[in-house]
Amino acid sequence: MNIEDIARHYIASPDYDVPSSVVKNFRQFIIDLAQVELQGVDFHFVDFEPYFRGPELSLQDIYTDVDQGKMLVTRLFNNSDLLGPEINLIFRCIHEMHHIKLNVDFGWAGECATALHLMSFTNNRLFKQILFSESIGQVAVRLAQGEFLEYQKIVLFPPEILHQFGI
């Protein structure tokens, strides 16, 4: 399945109604992960898209800030019902930091590498599906259509799609 197919599947699929117990446990998973993965960096939340220089993302600016122990993260596009606004921002910090830790860009290959790396922190199959939706599904839409959808939803992709990604 290519990026356009993943984007179409994400858009056409219904929002998975995540059970409240799973929401609670997934949120705690993100908080626990942040306590380990976000050490040594001071995150500042801003109301614009930092690090863009014209239409291009400046990876050098991100690396410069991280080397100085800080990173800017946008509050824009922060409407996840699953995570809620506060934990969604924490998740985004984790995601951004893993681009830096893995030394990958924000194109399709870099996004996939980051998502797969985040999935390696859990053996919970449903959590992996949620992470796939939150990362690969949403990013496929952004890269294929030029912007994120207004509403972040959880889509459970069929196992054969996950297997294509080694999940």
Backbone as JSON Lines, residues from 0, in Angstrom:
{"i":0,"aa":"M","n":[0.85,-1.17,0.0],"ca":[0.0,0.0,0.0],"c":[0.89,1.23,0.0]}
{"i":1,"aa":"N","n":[0.65,2.16,-0.91],"ca":[1.48,3.36,-0.99],"c":[0.87,4.49,-0.16]}
{"i":2,"aa":"I","n":[1.56,5.61,-0.14],"ca":[1.15,6.74,0.69],"c":[-0.26,7.23,0.35]}
{"i":3,"aa":"E","n":[-0.59,7.29,-0.94],"ca":[-1.92,7.75,-1.35],"c":[-3.0,6.77,-0.89]}
{"i":4,"aa":"D","n":[-2.72,5.47,-0.99],"ca":[-3.68,4.46,-0.54],"c":[-3.9,4.54,0.97]}
{"i":5,"aa":"I","n":[-2.82,4.75,1.71],"ca":[-2.95,4.88,3.17],"c":[-3.77,6.12,3.5]}
{"i":6,"aa":"A","n":[-3.5,7.22,2.82],"ca":[-4.25,8.46,3.05],"c":[-5.74,8.25,2.75]}
{"i":7,"aa":"R","n":[-6.04,7.63,1.6],"ca":[-7.44,7.38,1.25],"c":[-8.12,6.48,2.27]}
{"i":8,"aa":"H","n":[-7.42,5.44,2.71],"ca":[-7.99,4.53,3.7],"c":[-8.26,5.27,5.01]}
{"i":9,"aa":"Y","n":[-7.32,6.1,5.43],"ca":[-7.49,6.87,6.66],"c":[-8.71,7.78,6.55]}
{"i":10,"aa":"I","n":[-8.81,8.5,5.45],"ca":[-9.93,9.45,5.27],"c":[-11.27,8.73,5.22]}
{"i":11,"aa":"A","n":[-11.33,7.6,4.51],"ca":[-12.6,6.9,4.28],"c":[-13.05,6.06,5.48]}
{"i":12,"aa":"S","n":[-12.14,5.72,6.36],"ca":[-12.47,4.82,7.47],"c":[-13.16,5.55,8.61]}
{"i":13,"aa":"P","n":[-14.02,4.84,9.31],"ca":[-14.66,5.47,10.47],"c":[-13.67,5.63,11.62]}
{"i":14,"aa":"D","n":[-13.99,6.55,12.49],"ca":[-13.21,6.76,13.7],"c":[-13.46,5.6,14.65]}
{"i":15,"aa":"Y","n":[-12.39,4.93,15.07],"ca":[-12.51,3.82,16.02],"c":[-12.86,4.38,17.39]}
{"i":16,"aa":"D","n":[-13.88,3.84,18.0],"ca":[-14.31,4.26,19.32],"c":[-13.44,3.52,20.35]}
{"i":17,"aa":"V","n":[-12.4,4.19,20.79],"ca":[-11.43,3.58,21.7],"c":[-12.07,3.45,23.08]}
{"i":18,"aa":"P","n":[-12.09,2.23,23.64],"ca":[-12.66,2.05,24.98],"c":[-11.94,2.93,26.01]}
{"i":19,"aa":"S","n":[-12.69,3.43,26.98],"ca":[-12.13,4.36,27.96],"c":[-10.95,3.77,28.72]}
{"i":20,"aa":"S","n":[-10.96,2.48,28.99],"ca":[-9.83,1.86,29.69],"c":[-8.57,1.9,28.82]}
{"i":21,"aa":"V","n":[-8.73,1.74,27.52],"ca":[-7.59,1.8,26.6],"c":[-7.08,3.23,26.51]}
{"i":22,"aa":"V","n":[-8.0,4.2,26.45],"ca":[-7.6,5.62,26.41],"c":[-6.74,5.93,27.64]}
{"i":23,"aa":"K","n":[-7.21,5.53,28.8],"ca":[-6.49,5.79,30.05],"c":[-5.1,5.15,30.01]}
{"i":24,"aa":"N","n":[-5.03,3.89,29.61],"ca":[-3.75,3.18,29.58],"c":[-2.81,3.73,28.5]}
{"i":25,"aa":"F","n":[-3.36,4.12,27.35],"ca":[-2.53,4.68,26.29],"c":[-1.97,6.03,26.72]}
{"i":26,"aa":"R","n":[-2.79,6.85,27.34],"ca":[-2.31,8.14,27.83],"c":[-1.18,7.94,28.83]}
{"i":27,"aa":"Q","n":[-1.33,6.96,29.72],"ca":[-0.28,6.69,30.69],"c":[0.98,6.19,30.01]}
{"i":28,"aa":"F","n":[0.83,5.39,28.97],"ca":[1.98,4.93,28.18],"c":[2.75,6.12,27.62]}
{"i":29,"aa":"I","n":[2.05,7.11,27.1],"ca":[2.69,8.3,26.54],"c":[3.4,9.09,27.64]}
{"i":30,"aa":"I","n":[2.76,9.27,28.77],"ca":[3.37,9.99,29.89],"c":[4.63,9.26,30.37]}
{"i":31,"aa":"D","n":[4.55,7.94,30.52],"ca":[5.7,7.16,30.95],"c":[6.84,7.25,29.94]}
{"i":32,"aa":"L","n":[6.51,7.18,28.68],"ca":[7.51,7.28,27.62],"c":[8.19,8.66,27.65]}
{"i":33,"aa":"A","n":[7.41,9.69,27.88],"ca":[7.95,11.05,27.92],"c":[8.96,11.22,29.05]}
{"i":34,"aa":"Q","n":[8.7,10.58,30.18],"ca":[9.6,10.72,31.32],"c":[10.99,10.17,31.01]}
{"i":35,"aa":"V","n":[11.06,9.24,30.08],"ca":[12.34,8.66,29.68],"c":[12.92,9.37,28.46]}
{"i":36,"aa":"E","n":[12.09,9.63,27.48],"ca":[12.56,10.09,26.18],"c":[12.75,11.6,26.04]}
{"i":37,"aa":"L","n":[12.23,12.38,26.95],"ca":[12.29,13.84,26.8],"c":[13.22,14.52,27.79]}
{"i":38,"aa":"Q","n":[14.11,13.76,28.38],"ca":[15.04,14.32,29.36],"c":[16.02,15.28,28.69]}
{"i":39,"aa":"G","n":[16.28,16.39,29.35],"ca":[17.32,17.31,28.9],"c":[16.9,18.33,27.86]}
{"i":40,"aa":"V","n":[15.64,18.36,27.48],"ca":[15.18,19.33,26.49],"c":[13.99,20.1,27.08]}
{"i":41,"aa":"D","n":[14.05,21.4,26.95],"ca":[12.98,22.28,27.41],"c":[12.08,22.59,26.21]}
{"i":42,"aa":"F","n":[10.83,22.18,26.29],"ca":[9.9,22.35,25.18],"c":[9.07,23.61,25.4]}
{"i":43,"aa":"H","n":[8.95,24.39,24.33],"ca":[8.14,25.61,24.35],"c":[7.03,25.44,23.31]}
{"i":44,"aa":"F","n":[5.79,25.64,23.75],"ca":[4.65,25.49,22.86],"c":[4.29,26.86,22.29]}
{"i":45,"aa":"V","n":[4.14,26.89,20.96],"ca":[3.92,28.16,20.26],"c":[2.7,28.05,19.37]}
{"i":46,"aa":"D","n":[2.16,29.2,18.98],"ca":[0.95,29.26,18.16],"c":[1.26,29.51,16.68]}
{"i":47,"aa":"F","n":[2.37,29.01,16.22],"ca":[2.76,29.08,14.81],"c":[3.55,27.81,14.5]}
{"i":48,"aa":"E","n":[3.88,27.62,13.25],"ca":[4.67,26.45,12.87],"c":[6.14,26.84,12.86]}
{"i":49,"aa":"P","n":[6.86,26.46,13.93],"ca":[8.27,26.84,14.0],"c":[9.1,26.04,13.0]}
{"i":50,"aa":"Y","n":[10.24,26.57,12.73],"ca":[11.26,25.89,11.92],"c":[10.97,25.88,10.42]}
{"i":51,"aa":"F","n":[9.87,26.47,10.0],"ca":[9.65,26.58,8.56],"c":[10.33,27.84,8.06]}
{"i":52,"aa":"R","n":[11.05,27.7,7.0],"ca":[11.67,28.83,6.31],"c":[11.07,28.82,4.92]}
{"i":53,"aa":"G","n":[10.01,29.62,4.74],"ca":[9.22,29.54,3.52],"c":[8.46,28.23,3.56]}
{"i":54,"aa":"P","n":[8.39,27.51,2.47],"ca":[7.65,26.25,2.46],"c":[8.45,25.06,3.0]}
{"i":55,"aa":"E","n":[9.74,25.28,3.28],"ca":[10.62,24.18,3.69],"c":[10.88,24.19,5.19]}
{"i":56,"aa":"L","n":[10.94,23.0,5.75],"ca":[11.28,22.82,7.16],"c":[12.8,22.87,7.29]}
{"i":57,"aa":"S","n":[13.3,23.67,8.21],"ca":[14.73,23.78,8.42],"c":[15.17,22.82,9.52]}
{"i":58,"aa":"L","n":[15.68,21.68,9.1],"ca":[16.17,20.71,10.07],"c":[17.35,21.27,10.85]}
{"i":59,"aa":"Q","n":[18.16,22.08,10.21],"ca":[19.31,22.66,10.89],"c":[18.86,23.52,12.08]}
{"i":60,"aa":"D","n":[17.78,24.28,11.92],"ca":[17.27,25.1,13.03],"c":[16.8,24.22,14.19]}
{"i":61,"aa":"I","n":[16.19,23.09,13.88],"ca":[15.75,22.17,14.93],"c":[16.97,21.62,15.67]}
{"i":62,"aa":"Y","n":[17.96,21.13,14.91],"ca":[19.16,20.59,15.54],"c":[19.88,21.64,16.39]}
{"i":63,"aa":"T","n":[19.93,22.87,15.91],"ca":[20.57,23.95,16.66],"c":[19.86,24.15,18.0]}
{"i":64,"aa":"D","n":[18.52,24.22,17.97],"ca":[17.77,24.39,19.21],"c":[17.97,23.21,20.16]}
{"i":65,"aa":"V","n":[17.89,21.98,19.64],"ca":[18.04,20.8,20.49],"c":[19.44,20.76,21.1]}
{"i":66,"aa":"D","n":[20.45,21.15,20.32],"ca":[21.81,21.22,20.87],"c":[21.9,22.22,22.02]}
{"i":67,"aa":"Q","n":[21.02,23.21,22.02],"ca":[20.96,24.2,23.09],"c":[19.97,23.81,24.18]}
{"i":68,"aa":"G","n":[19.4,22.6,24.07],"ca":[18.51,22.08,25.11],"c":[17.08,22.58,25.04]}
{"i":69,"aa":"K","n":[16.63,22.99,23.85],"ca":[15.25,23.47,23.73],"c":[14.66,23.02,22.41]}
{"i":70,"aa":"M","n":[13.35,23.08,22.31],"ca":[12.65,22.81,21.06],"c":[11.3,23.52,21.1]}
{"i":71,"aa":"L","n":[10.93,24.09,19.96],"ca":[9.62,24.71,19.82],"c":[8.66,23.69,19.21]}
{"i":72,"aa":"V","n":[7.45,23.61,19.74],"ca":[6.43,22.69,19.24],"c":[5.14,23.49,19.08]}
{"i":73,"aa":"T","n":[4.53,23.36,17.91],"ca":[3.32,24.13,17.64],"c":[2.11,23.56,18.39]}
{"i":74,"aa":"R","n":[1.25,24.47,18.82],"ca":[-0.04,24.09,19.4],"c":[-1.09,23.9,18.31]}
{"i":75,"aa":"L","n":[-0.77,24.32,17.08],"ca":[-1.71,24.15,15.97],"c":[-1.96,22.67,15.74]}
{"i":76,"aa":"F","n":[-3.09,22.32,15.21],"ca":[-3.46,20.93,14.9],"c":[-3.45,20.06,16.16]}
{"i":77,"aa":"N","n":[-3.93,20.6,17.26],"ca":[-3.86,19.89,18.54],"c":[-5.28,19.51,18.98]}
{"i":78,"aa":"N","n":[-5.92,18.64,18.21],"ca":[-7.32,18.31,18.51],"c":[-7.57,16.81,18.61]}
{"i":79,"aa":"S","n":[-6.73,16.12,19.33],"ca":[-6.87,14.67,19.48],"c":[-7.82,14.34,20.62]}
{"i":80,"aa":"D","n":[-8.95,13.71,20.3],"ca":[-9.86,13.25,21.34],"c":[-9.22,12.14,22.16]}
{"i":81,"aa":"L","n":[-8.44,11.31,21.51],"ca":[-7.8,10.19,22.19],"c":[-6.86,10.68,23.29]}
{"i":82,"aa":"L","n":[-5.98,11.6,22.97],"ca":[-4.96,12.02,23.91],"c":[-5.34,13.23,24.73]}
{"i":83,"aa":"G","n":[-6.25,14.04,24.21],"ca":[-6.54,15.31,24.86],"c":[-5.42,16.29,24.53]}
{"i":84,"aa":"P","n":[-5.67,17.59,24.66],"ca":[-4.69,18.58,24.21],"c":[-3.33,18.49,24.9]}
{"i":85,"aa":"E","n":[-3.31,18.3,26.2],"ca":[-2.04,18.29,26.94],"c":[-1.18,17.08,26.57]}
{"i":86,"aa":"I","n":[-1.76,15.92,26.59],"ca":[-0.98,14.71,26.3],"c":[-0.67,14.61,24.81]}
{"i":87,"aa":"N","n":[-1.52,15.16,23.96],"ca":[-1.2,15.2,22.53],"c":[0.06,16.03,22.29]}
{"i":88,"aa":"L","n":[0.22,17.14,23.0],"ca":[1.44,17.93,22.86],"c":[2.66,17.15,23.35]}
{"i":89,"aa":"I","n":[2.5,16.4,24.42],"ca":[3.6,15.56,24.92],"c":[3.96,14.52,23.87]}
{"i":90,"aa":"F","n":[2.95,13.89,23.27],"ca":[3.2,12.9,22.23],"c":[3.95,13.54,21.06]}
{"i":91,"aa":"R","n":[3.56,14.73,20.7],"ca":[4.22,15.41,19.59],"c":[5.67,15.73,19.92]}
{"i":92,"aa":"C","n":[5.95,16.07,21.18],"ca":[7.34,16.29,21.6],"c":[8.14,15.01,21.44]}
{"i":93,"aa":"I","n":[7.57,13.9,21.88],"ca":[8.25,12.6,21.74],"c":[8.52,12.33,20.26]}
{"i":94,"aa":"H","n":[7.5,12.51,19.44],"ca":[7.63,12.25,18.01],"c":[8.73,13.12,17.39]}
{"i":95,"aa":"E","n":[8.72,14.41,17.69],"ca":[9.72,15.31,17.12],"c":[11.12,14.93,17.58]}
{"i":96,"aa":"M","n":[11.26,14.61,18.86],"ca":[12.58,14.25,19.38],"c":[13.11,12.98,18.72]}
{"i":97,"aa":"H","n":[12.23,12.09,18.36],"ca":[12.7,10.85,17.73],"c":[13.16,11.09,16.29]}
{"i":98,"aa":"H","n":[12.65,12.13,15.65],"ca":[13.22,12.51,14.36],"c":[14.69,12.89,14.56]}
{"i":99,"aa":"I","n":[14.95,13.64,15.63],"ca":[16.31,14.08,15.92],"c":[17.18,12.9,16.34]}
{"i":100,"aa":"K","n":[16.68,12.07,17.26],"ca":[17.46,10.93,17.75],"c":[17.8,9.95,16.63]}
{"i":101,"aa":"L","n":[16.88,9.78,15.7],"ca":[17.1,8.85,14.59],"c":[17.79,9.52,13.4]}
{"i":102,"aa":"N","n":[17.92,10.86,13.47],"ca":[18.52,11.64,12.39],"c":[17.79,11.4,11.06]}
{"i":103,"aa":"V","n":[16.45,11.55,11.12],"ca":[15.63,11.38,9.92],"c":[14.81,12.64,9.69]}
{"i":104,"aa":"D","n":[14.5,12.89,8.44],"ca":[13.75,14.1,8.1],"c":[12.24,13.88,8.3]}
{"i":105,"aa":"F","n":[11.45,14.83,7.8],"ca":[10.01,14.79,7.99],"c":[9.28,14.38,6.72]}
{"i":106,"aa":"G","n":[10.0,13.75,5.8],"ca":[9.38,13.16,4.62],"c":[8.82,11.79,4.98]}
{"i":107,"aa":"W","n":[8.3,11.1,3.98],"ca":[7.64,9.82,4.2],"c":[8.56,8.8,4.89]}
{"i":108,"aa":"A","n":[9.78,8.65,4.4],"ca":[10.69,7.66,4.98],"c":[11.02,8.0,6.44]}
{"i":109,"aa":"G","n":[11.25,9.29,6.7],"ca":[11.56,9.71,8.07],"c":[10.39,9.54,9.02]}
{"i":110,"aa":"E","n":[9.19,9.86,8.52],"ca":[7.99,9.7,9.35],"c":[7.75,8.22,9.67]}
{"i":111,"aa":"C","n":[7.93,7.38,8.67],"ca":[7.75,5.93,8.9],"c":[8.78,5.41,9.89]}
{"i":112,"aa":"A","n":[10.03,5.82,9.75],"ca":[11.08,5.38,10.67],"c":[10.77,5.8,12.1]}
{"i":113,"aa":"T","n":[10.32,7.04,12.25],"ca":[9.98,7.55,13.58],"c":[8.8,6.79,14.18]}
{"i":114,"aa":"A","n":[7.77,6.58,13.38],"ca":[6.58,5.86,13.86],"c":[6.93,4.43,14.26]}
{"i":115,"aa":"L","n":[7.69,3.75,13.42],"ca":[8.06,2.36,13.73],"c":[8.93,2.29,14.97]}
{"i":116,"aa":"H","n":[9.79,3.28,15.14],"ca":[10.62,3.31,16.36],"c":[9.74,3.49,17.6]}
{"i":117,"aa":"L","n":[8.77,4.4,17.53],"ca":[7.87,4.59,18.67],"c":[7.08,3.32,18.98]}
{"i":118,"aa":"M","n":[6.68,2.61,17.93],"ca":[5.93,1.36,18.13],"c":[6.79,0.29,18.81]}
{"i":119,"aa":"S","n":[8.1,0.4,18.69],"ca":[8.98,-0.6,19.31],"c":[8.98,-0.52,20.83]}
{"i":120,"aa":"F","n":[8.42,0.54,21.4],"ca":[8.38,0.7,22.84],"c":[7.22,-0.04,23.51]}
{"i":121,"aa":"T","n":[6.4,-0.7,22.71],"ca":[5.27,-1.45,23.29],"c":[5.08,-2.78,22.57]}
{"i":122,"aa":"N","n":[4.58,-3.75,23.3],"ca":[4.18,-5.02,22.71],"c":[2.67,-5.09,22.55]}
{"i":123,"aa":"N","n":[1.98,-4.06,23.01],"ca":[0.52,-4.02,22.96],"c":[0.09,-3.77,21.5]}
{"i":124,"aa":"R","n":[-0.58,-4.75,20.91],"ca":[-0.98,-4.69,19.5],"c":[-1.9,-3.5,19.21]}
{"i":125,"aa":"L","n":[-2.86,-3.23,20.1],"ca":[-3.76,-2.1,19.9],"c":[-3.0,-0.78,19.99]}
{"i":126,"aa":"F","n":[-2.07,-0.67,20.92],"ca":[-1.25,0.54,21.02],"c":[-0.48,0.75,19.72]}
{"i":127,"aa":"K","n":[0.05,-0.31,19.14],"ca":[0.78,-0.21,17.87],"c":[-0.16,0.3,16.77]}
{"i":128,"aa":"Q","n":[-1.38,-0.2,16.75],"ca":[-2.35,0.26,15.75],"c":[-2.69,1.73,15.97]}
{"i":129,"aa":"I","n":[-2.82,2.14,17.21],"ca":[-3.1,3.54,17.51],"c":[-1.93,4.41,17.07]}
{"i":130,"aa":"L","n":[-0.72,3.98,17.39],"ca":[0.47,4.74,16.98],"c":[0.58,4.8,15.46]}
{"i":131,"aa":"F","n":[0.23,3.72,14.78],"ca":[0.23,3.7,13.31],"c":[-0.74,4.75,12.78]}
{"i":132,"aa":"S","n":[-1.93,4.79,13.34],"ca":[-2.94,5.76,12.91],"c":[-2.49,7.19,13.22]}
{"i":133,"aa":"E","n":[-2.0,7.4,14.44],"ca":[-1.59,8.73,14.89],"c":[-0.39,9.25,14.11]}
{"i":134,"aa":"S","n":[0.44,8.35,13.63],"ca":[1.65,8.77,12.94],"c":[1.54,8.55,11.44]}
{"i":135,"aa":"I","n":[1.55,7.33,11.02],"ca":[1.61,7.03,9.58],"c":[0.31,7.42,8.87]}
{"i":136,"aa":"G","n":[-0.83,7.11,9.45],"ca":[-2.11,7.45,8.81],"c":[-2.27,8.95,8.62]}
{"i":137,"aa":"Q","n":[-2.07,9.7,9.7],"ca":[-2.24,11.16,9.62],"c":[-1.19,11.8,8.72]}
{"i":138,"aa":"V","n":[0.04,11.32,8.81],"ca":[1.11,11.9,7.98],"c":[0.87,11.6,6.51]}
{"i":139,"aa":"A","n":[0.35,10.41,6.21],"ca":[0.05,10.08,4.82],"c":[-0.94,11.09,4.25]}
{"i":140,"aa":"V","n":[-1.94,11.46,5.03],"ca":[-2.91,12.46,4.59],"c":[-2.21,13.79,4.34]}
{"i":141,"aa":"R","n":[-1.38,14.22,5.28],"ca":[-0.68,15.5,5.13],"c":[0.22,15.51,3.89]}
{"i":142,"aa":"L","n":[0.97,14.45,3.7],"ca":[1.9,14.41,2.56],"c":[1.16,14.26,1.23]}
{"i":143,"aa":"A","n":[0.07,13.51,1.22],"ca":[-0.67,13.29,-0.03],"c":[-1.54,14.49,-0.39]}
{"i":144,"aa":"Q","n":[-2.08,15.18,0.63],"ca":[-3.01,16.27,0.35],"c":[-2.47,17.66,0.69]}
{"i":145,"aa":"G","n":[-1.31,17.7,1.31],"ca":[-0.7,18.99,1.62],"c":[-1.06,19.57,2.97]}
{"i":146,"aa":"E","n":[-1.96,18.92,3.7],"ca":[-2.32,19.41,5.04],"c":[-2.97,18.3,5.84]}
{"i":147,"aa":"F","n":[-2.94,18.46,7.15],"ca":[-3.6,17.52,8.04],"c":[-5.11,17.71,7.94]}
{"i":148,"aa":"L","n":[-5.86,16.66,8.21],"ca":[-7.29,16.81,8.35],"c":[-7.58,17.63,9.6]}
{"i":149,"aa":"E","n":[-8.71,18.29,9.61],"ca":[-9.07,19.12,10.76],"c":[-9.29,18.26,12.01]}
{"i":150,"aa":"Y","n":[-9.77,17.05,11.83],"ca":[-10.09,16.18,12.95],"c":[-9.16,14.97,12.96]}
{"i":151,"aa":"Q","n":[-8.45,14.78,14.08],"ca":[-7.59,13.61,14.25],"c":[-8.46,12.46,14.74]}
{"i":152,"aa":"K","n":[-8.43,11.37,14.01],"ca":[-9.21,10.21,14.42],"c":[-8.3,9.0,14.51]}
{"i":153,"aa":"I","n":[-8.82,7.95,15.09],"ca":[-8.08,6.69,15.17],"c":[-8.69,5.74,14.16]}
{"i":154,"aa":"V","n":[-7.84,5.25,13.28],"ca":[-8.25,4.27,12.27],"c":[-7.47,3.0,12.53]}
{"i":155,"aa":"L","n":[-8.18,1.9,12.65],"ca":[-7.5,0.62,12.79],"c":[-7.29,0.04,11.4]}
{"i":156,"aa":"F","n":[-6.05,0.05,10.97],"ca":[-5.7,-0.46,9.64],"c":[-5.7,-1.98,9.68]}
{"i":157,"aa":"P","n":[-6.05,-2.62,8.56],"ca":[-6.06,-4.08,8.5],"c":[-4.67,-4.66,8.77]}
{"i":158,"aa":"P","n":[-4.61,-5.84,9.36],"ca":[-3.31,-6.46,9.7],"c":[-2.37,-6.58,8.5]}
{"i":159,"aa":"E","n":[-2.9,-6.82,7.3],"ca":[-2.01,-6.97,6.14],"c":[-1.26,-5.67,5.82]}
{"i":160,"aa":"I","n":[-1.86,-4.53,6.13],"ca":[-1.18,-3.25,5.93],"c":[-0.08,-3.09,6.96]}
{"i":161,"aa":"L","n":[-0.4,-3.42,8.2],"ca":[0.6,-3.34,9.27],"c":[1.78,-4.26,8.97]}
{"i":162,"aa":"H","n":[1.5,-5.45,8.44],"ca":[2.57,-6.4,8.11],"c":[3.5,-5.84,7.04]}
{"i":163,"aa":"Q","n":[2.98,-5.03,6.13],"ca":[3.83,-4.41,5.11],"c":[4.87,-3.5,5.74]}
{"i":164,"aa":"F","n":[4.58,-3.0,6.92],"ca":[5.5,-2.13,7.64],"c":[6.31,-2.89,8.68]}
{"i":165,"aa":"G","n":[6.18,-4.18,8.7],"ca":[6.93,-5.0,9.66],"c":[6.35,-5.0,11.06]}
{"i":166,"aa":"I","n":[5.06,-4.7,11.16],"ca":[4.39,-4.63,12.48],"c":[3.61,-5.89,12.71]}
